[in-house]
Amino acid sequence: DAGITQSPRHKVTETGTPVTLRCHQTENHRYMYWYRQDPGHGLRLIHYSYGVKDTDKGEVSDGYSVSRSKTEDFLLTLESATSSQTSVYFCAISENSGRRSYNEQFFGPGTRLTVL
Amino acid sequence: QKEVEQNSGPLSVPEGAIASLNCTYSDRGSQSFFWYRQYSGKSPELIMFIYSNGDKEDGRFTAQLNKASQYVSLLIRDSQPSDSATYLCAVKRTGSARQLTFGSGTQLTVLP
């Protein structure tokens, strides 16, 4: 989706190093989400944000932190990467502009992270 | 029991046939239901959503929702090889504050 970008798109890192993934949106959506996708597990929510500086944990938040200092940017940080965090990470956005929303979420292109 | 369950497949149908994808969910109070299509190596793409019992049609796609039986299905009419992808079912559960719970997906192959 042209309105959502993720960087980097691919990253290889070593165990124990910090890693930050960035999600950038130009849609002015209020909600932003970080998911990981692994074979057999589908998409699992890591953290989400409902506004600038407002974040909350998802079902697999251990080992991850997030920050949102601007509406358009949502950062995911792995403080000390482990091999179990090798995955594909997707950012998603959801609109809440005062009109009725059914929580449709739209996804970015993804980041493939490999932790050696 | 998983909160959202889908048959992993693979499901194969011949070109031109109707593909039927099913999803069951455990939370009876779930409110909105979504179908995403994901091509290999790509991100999920929203196809359609449904929130009322019954059928909702959009082109070749029909979503069907039965809240009493707690299942939602996606029918793809006149299937094309380009429909070959993994289809993800997602559910907004009660009190989940704009979070979606995803199934593991069903892999569909449309054979020419």
Boltz contact constraints between the chains, C-beta under 6 A:
constraints:
  - contact:
      token1: [A, 31]
      token2: [B, 98]
      max_distance: 6.0
  - contact:
      token1: [A, 42]
      token2: [B, 102]
      max_distance: 6.0
  - contact:
      token1: [A, 42]
      token2: [B, 103]
      max_distance: 6.0
  - contact:
      token1: [A, 42]
      token2: [B, 104]
      max_distance: 6.0
  - contact:
      token1: [A, 42]
      token2: [B, 105]
      max_distance: 6.0
  - contact:
      token1: [A, 43]
      token2: [B, 102]
      max_distance: 6.0
  - contact:
      token1: [A, 90]
      token2: [B, 43]
      max_distance: 6.0
  - contact:
      token1: [A, 102]
      token2: [B, 32]
      max_distance: 6.0
  - contact:
      token1: [A, 102]
      token2: [B, 49]
      max_distance: 6.0
  - contact:
      token1: [A, 102]
      token2: [B, 51]
      max_distance: 6.0
  - contact:
      token1: [A, 103]
      token2: [B, 32]
      max_distance: 6.0
  - contact:
      token1: [A, 103]
      token2: [B, 92]
      max_distance: 6.0
  - contact:
      token1: [A, 103]
      token2: [B, 98]
      max_distance: 6.0
  - contact:
      token1: [A, 104]
      token2: [B, 46]
      max_distance: 6.0
  - contact:
      token1: [A, 104]
      token2: [B, 49]
      max_distance: 6.0
  - contact:
      token1: [A, 107]
      token2: [B, 43]
      max_distance: 6.0
  - contact:
      token1: [A, 107]
      token2: [B, 44]
      max_distance: 6.0
  - contact:
      token1: [A, 109]
      token2: [B, 43]
      max_distance: 6.0
  - contact:
      token1: [A, 110]
      token2: [B, 43]
      max_distance: 6.0
